Amino acid sequence: MCGNTKPSVLFVDDEQNILDGLRRSLRGKRGEWEMAFATGGERALDLLAESPYDVIVSDMRMPRMDGAALLTRVSEHHPQVGRVVLSGHIDPDATIRVAIAGHRFLTKPSMTEQVAAVVDQLLVRTSSEHDSAVRRIAGGVRAIPSPPQQRDRVLGLIAPDVDAAVAAHAVLHDVGLTAKLLQLSNSRFFGFQPRNSSIESIVHSIGIPMVQAVIQAGQALPVAAWDPAIERHLEAARRHSVATAYLVDQIASPANRPHAQAAAILQEVGRLICLAPTAGDPAPDVDLAGQTRDGVPFRDVGVELLHLWGIHPPIVAAVAHRDTPQSPDPSGLGVTASVRTAHLLVQRTESAFPDAGPATEELAELLSHPQLRARGVDWGRAAEEASRRAGEWAGRDGR
């Protein structure tokens, strides 16, 4: 929030009658928000320069400066501002620009309640201790970069005629791409009917050309040179996450598998954001041992970004509590405990990540849970197999 005052929301559209309609329909929120209305992107930037805002809601199709261009400018100069696209039909060529520029996406017409709900969600900060700093770091992220070798390997596997299952397997090895596709899949703006979808079903629905376009759009963003030591560190984190995703697919209940697998892949998203080189910005103060950037914990940054992008709450919760001891109800592990169990098992394999302990007693309790005892699986052996598969993918052809 901006100081101790009410949060401020800026609405942008080139049509005055649209802005007037928003002003009337949102009259009931005047006691909760300060609202301003700008006719066009240039006026919106002037208002942002004059005073702080918490959320901006912009139309896409505007003359001179369209919504994607406006929100890109906002991400660069006002990263703490939550960015919402509220628009009708857009040209296919503009779809990716919108996907990269915004945090949330709503179609016109949208019910007043939908607009208000999205704004209220973006007004929530997930970190109580570092809220402003976390929002500033996470808010400026438009796409999550991957180390070049990993990015090129994934792109090479996603050919135009590739099977959706093969493409989904490749996507699961790229944290940033997984997060971006999950973000897009949560909005009808891109033709989705939001639901508890697996990565494979999202890839099948969105289509290979769109997946390729998302990758290429991320590549087009400016990134400084990668430090080889950081690349090796992030490769170890990626291998651990992939092994955890393979294993949690066996551990989680069928209803929880899509969320659990996504959370496993995204468990170190904050680390990737904080360690990726940023072109043009001052070098951040990174403490690798303390897992902080500018004094902010990596995990807090990742959780805030997933919240901004509207990732399903069970996924966000599992990422947030990956390192929190779990005591699940006997009726089921749930998403968070499933990911925690898989993580602890992988910690006993070659895919272990060095900054997390084994938690032996907790793991023994989790493995005694009825959901796992009933499977009759040697979970140690299953973890070793998941680790082997994750390590093999890092080989020459990535398969």
DRENDO-1510 file (C-alpha; in Angstrom, 1 decimal, always signed):
<recs>
REC; n; res; u; v; w
REC; 1; MET; +0.0; +0.0; +0.0 .
REC; 2; CYS; +1.0; +3.6; -0.4 .
REC; 3; GLY; +1.8; +4.8; +3.1 .
REC; 4; ASN; -1.1; +4.8; +5.6 .
REC; 5; THR; -3.7; +6.0; +3.1 .
REC; 6; LYS; -6.2; +4.0; +1.1 .
REC; 7; PRO; -4.7; +2.1; -1.8 .
REC; 8; SER; -4.8; +3.8; -5.1 .
REC; 9; VAL; -6.1; +2.3; -8.4 .
REC; 10; LEU; -5.6; +3.9; -11.8 .
REC; 11; PHE; -7.9; +3.0; -14.7 .
REC; 12; VAL; -6.8; +3.7; -18.3 .
REC; 13; ASP; -8.9; +3.7; -21.5 .
REC; 14; ASP; -9.0; +6.0; -24.5 .
REC; 15; GLU; -12.8; +6.0; -24.5 .
REC; 16; GLN; -14.3; +8.4; -21.9 .
REC; 17; ASN; -17.6; +6.5; -21.8 .
REC; 18; ILE; -15.8; +3.3; -20.7 .
REC; 19; LEU; -14.0; +5.2; -17.9 .
REC; 20; ASP; -17.3; +6.8; -16.9 .
REC; 21; GLY; -18.9; +3.4; -16.7 .
REC; 22; LEU; -16.1; +2.0; -14.5 .
REC; 23; ARG; -16.4; +5.1; -12.3 .
REC; 24; ARG; -20.2; +4.4; -11.8 .
REC; 25; SER; -19.9; +0.7; -11.4 .
REC; 26; LEU; -17.1; +0.9; -8.9 .
REC; 27; ARG; -18.8; +3.6; -6.8 .
REC; 28; GLY; -19.2; +1.1; -4.0 .
REC; 29; LYS; -15.4; +0.7; -3.6 .
REC; 30; ARG; -14.8; +4.4; -2.9 .
REC; 31; GLY; -14.6; +3.8; +0.8 .
REC; 32; GLU; -11.8; +1.3; +0.2 .
REC; 33; TRP; -9.8; +2.7; -2.7 .
REC; 34; GLU; -8.7; +6.0; -4.1 .
REC; 35; MET; -9.4; +5.9; -7.9 .
REC; 36; ALA; -8.1; +7.9; -10.8 .
REC; 37; PHE; -9.1; +7.7; -14.5 .
REC; 38; ALA; -6.8; +8.5; -17.4 .
REC; 39; THR; -7.8; +8.8; -21.1 .
REC; 40; GLY; -4.8; +7.2; -22.7 .
REC; 41; GLY; -1.3; +5.9; -21.9 .
REC; 42; GLU; +0.5; +9.3; -21.9 .
REC; 43; ARG; -1.9; +10.7; -19.3 .
REC; 44; ALA; -1.5; +7.6; -17.2 .
REC; 45; LEU; +2.3; +7.9; -17.1 .
REC; 46; ASP; +1.9; +11.6; -16.1 .
REC; 47; LEU; -0.3; +10.6; -13.2 .
REC; 48; LEU; +2.1; +7.8; -12.1 .
REC; 49; ALA; +5.0; +10.4; -12.1 .
REC; 50; GLU; +3.0; +12.7; -9.9 .
REC; 51; SER; +1.8; +10.2; -7.2 .
REC; 52; PRO; +2.1; +6.5; -6.3 .
REC; 53; TYR; -0.5; +4.0; -7.3 .
REC; 54; ASP; -0.9; +0.4; -6.2 .
REC; 55; VAL; -2.7; -1.1; -9.2 .
REC; 56; ILE; -3.2; +0.0; -12.8 .
REC; 57; VAL; -6.0; -1.4; -15.0 .
REC; 58; SER; -5.5; -0.7; -18.7 .
REC; 59; ASP; -7.3; -1.3; -22.0 .
REC; 60; MET; -5.2; -2.8; -24.7 .
REC; 61; ARG; -6.3; -1.2; -27.9 .
REC; 62; MET; -5.5; +2.5; -27.5 .
REC; 63; PRO; -4.0; +5.0; -30.1 .
REC; 64; ARG; -0.4; +6.2; -29.9 .
REC; 65; MET; +0.4; +4.0; -26.9 .
REC; 66; ASP; -1.4; +0.7; -26.5 .
REC; 67; GLY; -1.9; -1.2; -23.3 .
REC; 68; ALA; +1.1; -3.5; -23.7 .
REC; 69; ALA; +3.5; -0.5; -24.3 .
REC; 70; LEU; +2.0; +1.3; -21.3 .
REC; 71; LEU; +2.3; -1.6; -19.0 .
REC; 72; THR; +5.8; -2.3; -20.2 .
REC; 73; ARG; +6.8; +1.2; -19.2 .
REC; 74; VAL; +5.1; +0.8; -15.9 .
REC; 75; SER; +7.0; -2.4; -15.2 .
REC; 76; GLU; +10.3; -0.7; -15.9 .
REC; 77; HIS; +9.7; +2.6; -14.0 .
REC; 78; HIS; +7.0; +1.6; -11.4 .
REC; 79; PRO; +7.6; -2.1; -10.7 .
REC; 80; GLN; +5.7; -2.0; -7.5 .
REC; 81; VAL; +2.4; -1.3; -9.3 .
REC; 82; GLY; +0.1; -4.4; -10.0 .
REC; 83; ARG; -0.7; -4.5; -13.8 .
REC; 84; VAL; -4.1; -5.6; -15.1 .
REC; 85; VAL; -5.2; -5.8; -18.7 .
REC; 86; LEU; -9.0; -5.2; -19.2 .
REC; 87; SER; -9.7; -5.4; -22.9 .
REC; 88; GLY; -11.8; -6.9; -25.6 .
REC; 89; HIS; -10.6; -8.5; -28.8 .
REC; 90; ILE; -6.9; -8.0; -29.6 .
REC; 91; ASP; -4.9; -8.8; -32.7 .
REC; 92; PRO; -3.2; -12.2; -32.5 .
REC; 93; ASP; +0.2; -10.5; -33.0 .
REC; 94; ALA; -0.4; -8.5; -29.8 .
REC; 95; THR; -1.3; -11.5; -27.7 .
REC; 96; ILE; +2.3; -12.2; -26.6 .
REC; 97; ARG; +3.0; -8.6; -25.9 .
REC; 98; VAL; +0.1; -8.5; -23.5 .
REC; 99; ALA; +1.1; -11.8; -22.0 .
REC; 100; ILE; +4.6; -10.4; -21.2 .
REC; 101; ALA; +3.4; -7.0; -20.0 .
REC; 102; GLY; +0.6; -7.8; -17.6 .
REC; 103; HIS; +0.1; -9.5; -14.2 .
REC; 104; ARG; -3.6; -10.3; -14.7 .
REC; 105; PHE; -5.9; -10.4; -17.7 .
REC; 106; LEU; -9.6; -9.7; -17.9 .
REC; 107; THR; -11.9; -9.7; -20.9 .
REC; 108; LYS; -14.5; -7.0; -21.7 .
REC; 109; PRO; -17.1; -7.1; -20.7 .
REC; 110; SER; -16.3; -8.2; -17.2 .
REC; 111; MET; -18.6; -8.0; -14.2 .
REC; 112; THR; -17.8; -5.3; -11.7 .
REC; 113; GLU; -17.2; -8.0; -9.1 .
REC; 114; GLN; -14.5; -9.6; -11.2 .
REC; 115; VAL; -12.6; -6.4; -11.7 .
REC; 116; ALA; -12.9; -5.5; -8.0 .
REC; 117; ALA; -11.8; -9.0; -7.0 .
REC; 118; VAL; -8.7; -8.9; -9.2 .
REC; 119; VAL; -7.7; -5.5; -7.9 .
REC; 120; ASP; -8.3; -6.6; -4.3 .
REC; 121; GLN; -6.1; -9.6; -4.9 .
REC; 122; LEU; -3.2; -7.5; -6.2 .
REC; 123; LEU; -3.5; -5.2; -3.2 .
REC; 124; VAL; -2.5; -8.1; -1.0 .
REC; 125; ARG; +1.2; -8.4; -0.2 .
REC; 126; THR; +2.4; -11.9; +0.6 .
REC; 127; SER; +5.4; -10.8; +2.7 .
REC; 128; SER; +4.6; -9.0; +5.9 .
REC; 129; GLU; +8.2; -8.3; +6.8 .
REC; 130; HIS; +9.6; -7.1; +3.4 .
REC; 131; ASP; +6.4; -6.2; +1.6 .
REC; 132; SER; +7.6; -3.1; -0.4 .
REC; 133; ALA; +11.0; -4.6; -1.4 .
REC; 134; VAL; +9.5; -7.9; -2.3 .
REC; 135; ARG; +6.8; -6.3; -4.5 .
REC; 136; ARG; +9.4; -4.1; -6.2 .
REC; 137; ILE; +11.6; -7.0; -7.2 .
REC; 138; ALA; +8.8; -9.4; -8.1 .
REC; 139; GLY; +6.6; -6.8; -9.7 .
REC; 140; GLY; +9.1; -5.8; -12.4 .
REC; 141; VAL; +9.4; -9.4; -13.7 .
REC; 142; ARG; +7.7; -9.8; -17.1 .
REC; 143; ALA; +9.2; -13.2; -18.0 .
REC; 144; ILE; +11.6; -15.4; -16.0 .
REC; 145; PRO; +14.9; -15.9; -17.9 .
REC; 146; SER; +16.5; -19.3; -18.1 .
REC; 147; PRO; +20.3; -19.9; -18.4 .
REC; 148; PRO; +21.1; -20.0; -22.1 .
REC; 149; GLN; +22.0; -23.7; -22.3 .
REC; 150; GLN; +18.8; -24.8; -20.6 .
REC; 151; ARG; +16.6; -22.4; -22.7 .
REC; 152; ASP; +18.1; -23.5; -26.0 .
REC; 153; ARG; +17.6; -27.2; -25.0 .
REC; 154; VAL; +13.9; -26.6; -24.3 .
REC; 155; LEU; +13.3; -24.6; -27.4 .
REC; 156; GLY; +15.1; -27.3; -29.5 .
REC; 157; LEU; +12.7; -29.9; -28.2 .
REC; 158; ILE; +9.6; -27.9; -28.9 .
REC; 159; ALA; +9.4; -28.3; -32.7 .
REC; 160; PRO; +6.2; -27.3; -34.6 .
REC; 161; ASP; +5.3; -31.0; -35.2 .
REC; 162; VAL; +6.2; -32.2; -31.7 .
REC; 163; ASP; +3.7; -34.3; -29.7 .
REC; 164; ALA; +2.1; -32.3; -26.9 .
REC; 165; ALA; +3.3; -34.9; -24.3 .
REC; 166; VAL; +6.9; -34.4; -25.5 .
REC; 167; ALA; +6.5; -30.6; -25.4 .
REC; 168; ALA; +5.0; -30.8; -21.9 .
REC; 169; HIS; +7.9; -32.9; -20.7 .
REC; 170; ALA; +10.3; -30.2; -22.0 .
REC; 171; VAL; +8.3; -27.4; -20.4 .
REC; 172; LEU; +8.6; -29.1; -17.0 .
REC; 173; HIS; +12.3; -28.6; -17.2 .
REC; 174; ASP; +12.0; -24.8; -17.5 .
REC; 175; VAL; +10.8; -22.9; -14.4 .
REC; 176; GLY; +10.1; -19.7; -16.1 .
REC; 177; LEU; +8.1; -21.2; -19.0 .
REC; 178; THR; +6.1; -23.4; -16.6 .
REC; 179; ALA; +5.2; -20.3; -14.5 .
REC; 180; LYS; +4.2; -18.2; -17.6 .
REC; 181; LEU; +2.0; -20.9; -19.1 .
REC; 182; LEU; +0.3; -21.4; -15.7 .
REC; 183; GLN; -0.3; -17.6; -15.6 .
REC; 184; LEU; -1.9; -17.6; -19.0 .
REC; 185; SER; -4.0; -20.7; -18.4 .
REC; 186; ASN; -5.7; -18.9; -15.5 .
REC; 187; SER; -7.4; -16.4; -17.8 .
REC; 188; ARG; -10.2; -16.5; -20.3 .
REC; 189; PHE; -8.4; -13.7; -22.0 .
REC; 190; PHE; -6.3; -16.3; -23.8 .
REC; 191; GLY; -9.1; -18.7; -24.5 .
REC; 192; PHE; -8.8; -20.9; -21.4 .
REC; 193; GLN; -11.4; -22.1; -19.1 .
REC; 194; PRO; -9.4; -21.9; -15.8 .
REC; 195; ARG; -9.3; -25.2; -13.9 .
REC; 196; ASN; -6.9; -27.6; -12.2 .
REC; 197; SER; -5.0; -28.4; -15.3 .
REC; 198; SER; -1.8; -30.3; -15.8 .
REC; 199; ILE; +1.1; -28.8; -17.7 .
REC; 200; GLU; +0.4; -31.4; -20.5 .
REC; 201; SER; -3.2; -30.3; -20.8 .
REC; 202; ILE; -2.2; -26.6; -20.9 .
REC; 203; VAL; +0.4; -27.2; -23.6 .
REC; 204; HIS; -2.2; -29.2; -25.6 .
REC; 205; SER; -4.8; -26.4; -25.2 .
REC; 206; ILE; -2.5; -23.4; -25.9 .
REC; 207; GLY; -0.8; -25.1; -28.9 .
REC; 208; ILE; +2.9; -25.5; -29.7 .
REC; 209; PRO; +3.1; -22.2; -31.8 .
REC; 210; MET; +2.0; -20.2; -28.7 .
REC; 211; VAL; +4.5; -22.0; -26.5 .
REC; 212; GLN; +7.2; -21.2; -28.9 .
REC; 213; ALA; +6.1; -17.6; -29.1 .
REC; 214; VAL; +6.2; -17.3; -25.3 .
REC; 215; ILE; +9.8; -18.7; -25.2 .
REC; 216; GLN; +10.9; -16.3; -27.9 .
REC; 217; ALA; +9.3; -13.3; -26.2 .
REC; 218; GLY; +11.2; -14.1; -23.0 .
REC; 219; GLN; +14.4; -14.4; -25.1 .
REC; 220; ALA; +13.8; -10.9; -26.5 .
REC; 221; LEU; +14.0; -9.3; -23.1 .
REC; 222; PRO; +17.4; -7.8; -22.2 .
REC; 223; VAL; +19.5; -10.0; -20.0 .
REC; 224; ALA; +23.1; -9.5; -19.0 .
REC; 225; ALA; +25.8; -12.2; -19.3 .
REC; 226; TRP; +25.3; -15.2; -17.0 .
REC; 227; ASP; +27.9; -16.0; -14.4 .
REC; 228; PRO; +29.0; -19.7; -14.9 .
REC; 229; ALA; +29.0; -20.3; -11.2 .
REC; 230; ILE; +25.4; -19.0; -10.9 .
REC; 231; GLU; +24.5; -21.2; -13.9 .
REC; 232; ARG; +25.8; -24.3; -12.1 .
REC; 233; HIS; +24.0; -23.4; -8.9 .
REC; 234; LEU; +20.7; -22.9; -10.7 .
REC; 235; GLU; +21.2; -26.2; -12.7 .
REC; 236; ALA; +21.5; -28.0; -9.3 .
REC; 237; ALA; +18.3; -26.3; -8.2 .
REC; 238; ARG; +16.6; -27.2; -11.5 .
REC; 239; ARG; +17.6; -30.8; -11.2 .
REC; 240; HIS; +16.3; -31.0; -7.6 .
REC; 241; SER; +13.0; -29.4; -8.7 .
REC; 242; VAL; +12.5; -31.7; -11.7 .
REC; 243; ALA; +13.3; -34.8; -9.6 .
REC; 244; THR; +10.8; -33.6; -7.0 .
REC; 245; ALA; +8.2; -33.2; -9.7 .
REC; 246; TYR; +8.7; -36.7; -11.1 .
REC; 247; LEU; +8.4; -38.1; -7.6 .
REC; 248; VAL; +5.4; -36.1; -6.4 .
REC; 249; ASP; +3.5; -37.4; -9.4 .
REC; 250; GLN; +3.5; -40.7; -7.6 .
REC; 251; ILE; +3.0; -39.4; -4.1 .
REC; 252; ALA; +0.1; -36.9; -4.6 .
REC; 253; SER; -3.5; -38.0; -5.0 .
REC; 254; PRO; -4.9; -37.9; -8.6 .
REC; 255; ALA; -6.9; -34.7; -7.7 .
REC; 256; ASN; -3.8; -33.0; -6.3 .
REC; 257; ARG; -1.2; -34.1; -8.9 .
REC; 258; PRO; -1.4; -31.1; -11.3 .
REC; 259; HIS; -0.9; -28.6; -8.5 .
REC; 260; ALA; +1.7; -30.6; -6.7 .
REC; 261; GLN; +3.8; -31.1; -9.9 .
REC; 262; ALA; +3.6; -27.4; -10.7 .
REC; 263; ALA; +4.6; -26.5; -7.2 .
REC; 264; ALA; +7.6; -28.9; -7.3 .
REC; 265; ILE; +8.8; -27.3; -10.5 .
REC; 266; LEU; +8.3; -23.8; -9.1 .
REC; 267; GLN; +9.8; -24.4; -5.7 .
REC; 268; GLU; +12.9; -22.4; -6.5 .
REC; 269; VAL; +11.4; -19.7; -8.7 .
REC; 270; GLY; +12.5; -17.0; -6.3 .
REC; 271; ARG; +16.1; -18.2; -6.5 .
REC; 272; LEU; +16.0; -18.0; -10.3 .
REC; 273; ILE; +14.5; -14.5; -10.3 .
REC; 274; CYS; +17.0; -13.2; -7.7 .
REC; 275; LEU; +20.1; -14.7; -9.3 .
REC; 276; ALA; +19.3; -14.1; -13.0 .
REC; 277; PRO; +21.4; -11.2; -14.4 .
REC; 278; THR; +19.5; -8.0; -15.1 .
REC; 279; ALA; +20.6; -5.7; -18.0 .
REC; 280; GLY; +20.8; -2.0; -17.3 .
REC; 281; ASP; +20.1; -2.2; -13.5 .
REC; 282; PRO; +22.6; -1.8; -10.7 .
REC; 283; ALA; +24.0; -5.1; -9.6 .
REC; 284; PRO; +21.8; -6.4; -6.7 .
REC; 285; ASP; +23.4; -7.3; -3.3 .
REC; 286; VAL; +23.1; -11.1; -3.4 .
REC; 287; ASP; +23.9; -13.3; -0.4 .
REC; 288; LEU; +23.9; -16.8; -1.8 .
REC; 289; ALA; +24.5; -18.4; +1.6 .
REC; 290; GLY; +21.8; -16.4; +3.3 .
REC; 291; GLN; +19.5; -16.8; +0.2 .
REC; 292; THR; +18.7; -13.1; +0.0 .
REC; 293; ARG; +18.8; -10.4; -2.6 .
REC; 294; ASP; +19.0; -6.8; -1.2 .
REC; 295; GLY; +18.1; -8.3; +2.1 .
REC; 296; VAL; +15.0; -10.0; +0.8 .
REC; 297; PRO; +14.6; -13.8; +1.0 .
REC; 298; PHE; +14.6; -15.6; -2.4 .
REC; 299; ARG; +11.5; -17.5; -1.4 .
REC; 300; ASP; +9.5; -14.4; -0.5 .
REC; 301; VAL; +10.2; -13.0; -4.0 .
REC; 302; GLY; +9.1; -16.2; -5.7 .
REC; 303; VAL; +5.9; -16.4; -3.7 .
REC; 304; GLU; +5.0; -12.8; -4.4 .
REC; 305; LEU; +5.5; -13.3; -8.2 .
REC; 306; LEU; +3.3; -16.3; -8.3 .
REC; 307; HIS; +0.7; -14.4; -6.4 .
REC; 308; LEU; +0.9; -11.5; -8.8 .
REC; 309; TRP; +0.6; -13.8; -11.7 .
REC; 310; GLY; -2.6; -15.4; -10.3 .
REC; 311; ILE; -1.1; -18.9; -9.9 .
REC; 312; HIS; -3.5; -21.2; -8.1 .
REC; 313; PRO; -3.3; -20.7; -4.3 .
REC; 314; PRO; -2.5; -24.4; -3.5 .
REC; 315; ILE; +0.6; -24.1; -5.7 .
REC; 316; VAL; +1.6; -20.8; -4.1 .
REC; 317; ALA; +1.1; -22.2; -0.6 .
REC; 318; ALA; +3.2; -25.3; -1.4 .
REC; 319; VAL; +6.0; -23.2; -2.7 .
REC; 320; ALA; +5.8; -20.8; +0.3 .
REC; 321; HIS; +5.9; -23.8; +2.8 .
REC; 322; ARG; +8.3; -26.1; +1.1 .
REC; 323; ASP; +10.7; -25.8; +4.1 .
REC; 324; THR; +7.9; -25.8; +6.7 .
REC; 325; PRO; +7.5; -29.1; +8.6 .
REC; 326; GLN; +4.2; -30.7; +7.8 .
REC; 327; SER; +1.7; -32.8; +9.9 .
REC; 328; PRO; -1.0; -33.7; +7.4 .
REC; 329; ASP; -4.4; -34.9; +8.3 .
REC; 330; PRO; -4.7; -38.7; +8.1 .
REC; 331; SER; -7.4; -38.3; +5.4 .
REC; 332; GLY; -4.8; -37.0; +2.8 .
REC; 333; LEU; -1.5; -35.4; +2.3 .
REC; 334; GLY; -2.7; -32.4; +0.3 .
REC; 335; VAL; -0.5; -30.5; -2.1 .
REC; 336; THR; +1.9; -28.9; +0.4 .
REC; 337; ALA; +2.7; -32.1; +2.3 .
REC; 338; SER; +3.0; -34.1; -0.9 .
REC; 339; VAL; +5.6; -31.6; -2.2 .
REC; 340; ARG; +7.4; -31.5; +1.1 .
REC; 341; THR; +7.6; -35.3; +1.2 .
REC; 342; ALA; +9.0; -35.6; -2.3 .
REC; 343; HIS; +11.5; -32.8; -1.6 .
REC; 344; LEU; +12.8; -34.6; +1.5 .
REC; 345; LEU; +13.1; -37.9; -0.3 .
REC; 346; VAL; +15.0; -36.2; -3.2 .
REC; 347; GLN; +17.3; -34.7; -0.6 .
REC; 348; ARG; +18.6; -38.3; +0.0 .
REC; 349; THR; +19.6; -38.7; -3.7 .
REC; 350; GLU; +22.2; -37.3; -6.1 .
REC; 351; SER; +19.7; -34.5; -6.8 .
REC; 352; ALA; +19.9; -33.2; -3.3 .
REC; 353; PHE; +20.2; -29.4; -3.0 .
REC; 354; PRO; +22.9; -28.4; -0.5 .
REC; 355; ASP; +21.0; -25.6; +1.4 .
REC; 356; ALA; +18.2; -27.8; +2.8 .
REC; 357; GLY; +18.5; -30.5; +5.5 .
REC; 358; PRO; +17.3; -34.1; +5.5 .
REC; 359; ALA; +14.6; -33.8; +8.4 .
REC; 360; THR; +14.9; -37.5; +9.1 .
REC; 361; GLU; +12.2; -37.7; +11.8 .
REC; 362; GLU; +9.7; -35.7; +9.9 .
REC; 363; LEU; +10.2; -37.7; +6.7 .
REC; 364; ALA; +9.7; -41.0; +8.6 .
REC; 365; GLU; +6.4; -39.6; +9.9 .
REC; 366; LEU; +5.3; -38.5; +6.4 .
REC; 367; LEU; +6.2; -41.9; +4.9 .
REC; 368; SER; +4.0; -43.6; +7.6 .
REC; 369; HIS; +1.0; -41.6; +6.4 .
REC; 370; PRO; -1.9; -43.9; +5.3 .
REC; 371; GLN; -1.9; -42.4; +1.8 .
REC; 372; LEU; +1.7; -43.6; +1.3 .
REC; 373; ARG; +1.6; -46.8; +3.3 .
REC; 374; ALA; -1.3; -48.0; +1.2 .
REC; 375; ARG; +0.7; -47.7; -2.0 .
REC; 376; GLY; +3.3; -50.4; -1.1 .
REC; 377; VAL; +6.0; -48.4; -2.8 .
REC; 378; ASP; +9.7; -48.4; -1.9 .
REC; 379; TRP; +9.9; -44.6; -1.7 .
REC; 380; GLY; +13.6; -44.5; -1.4 .
REC; 381; ARG; +14.0; -46.4; -4.6 .
REC; 382; ALA; +11.3; -44.2; -6.3 .
REC; 383; ALA; +13.3; -41.1; -5.3 .
REC; 384; GLU; +16.5; -42.5; -6.7 .
REC; 385; GLU; +14.7; -43.3; -10.0 .
REC; 386; ALA; +13.3; -39.7; -10.1 .
REC; 387; SER; +16.8; -38.4; -9.5 .
REC; 388; ARG; +18.2; -40.5; -12.3 .
REC; 389; ARG; +15.6; -39.3; -14.7 .
REC; 390; ALA; +16.2; -35.6; -13.8 .
REC; 391; GLY; +19.9; -36.1; -14.3 .
REC; 392; GLU; +19.5; -37.9; -17.6 .
REC; 393; TRP; +17.5; -34.9; -19.0 .
REC; 394; ALA; +20.5; -32.7; -18.4 .
REC; 395; GLY; +22.5; -34.9; -20.9 .
REC; 396; ARG; +23.2; -34.2; -24.5 .
REC; 397; ASP; +19.8; -34.4; -26.1 .
REC; 398; GLY; +17.6; -33.6; -23.0 .
REC; 399; ARG; +15.4; -36.7; -23.3 .
</recs>
